[in-house]
Amino acid sequence: QVQLVESGGSLVQPGGSLRLSCAASGSNFRTSHMAWYRQTPGKQRELVARIDSSGNAIYAGSVKGRFTISRDNAKNTVYLQMNSLKSDDTAIYYCQGLWTITGTAYWGQGTQVTVSS
């Protein structure tokens, strides 16, 4: 059974930075595709960034150039470095992992990011 645990969410001022972490339990992390999503009240969950098992990354247009997704397979962890944060980035951020061996997608419990002065 795979569990994903996010951390790093916080209150930060506009223009500030945060790094989110998502630690995965279980095996086969290095063959997984990992992603960060975010959701605000009344809106659908949206993709922020995704990184495949080879380290190739894609980003939503709204965060491109400000956010960086990365992974450390030795630590079974994926990161989201968020710079130049804006109030529009305020949301609950969720980690998702797609285990390619089983075709199963897993979600973390979410971590709150609030950008406000």
C-alpha positions, 0 to 999 in steps of 0.5 A: 500500500502506498501512502503520500504525505505532504508537508511544507505548507504555510502562510507566506507574504507575496513575493516569498518562497516555499518548498513543499515535500511529498514523501511516499511509502512503499516500493517502486517510487522510482518508476512512478509519475508524480504531480502536484495539484491545487484546489481552492473552494468552489473550484476544480482541482488543477494540475500545477506540475508533473514529473515523470519517472525520467525526470521530465517536467511539465507546468501549468502556464500560471506557474511556469518560471516560478515553480520547480518540481523535482524528485529524489528517488533515494528519499522517495520524495517529490518537491515543489519549489515555489518562488515569487508567490502571488495571492492567486497561489493560495490553495490546498496543494495535493501530491499525486503519484501514479504507480505505473507498475499497477496503474494505480493513482494515489493522493496525499491529504493536502497541505495549505498554502496561503499567500497574504500580507 
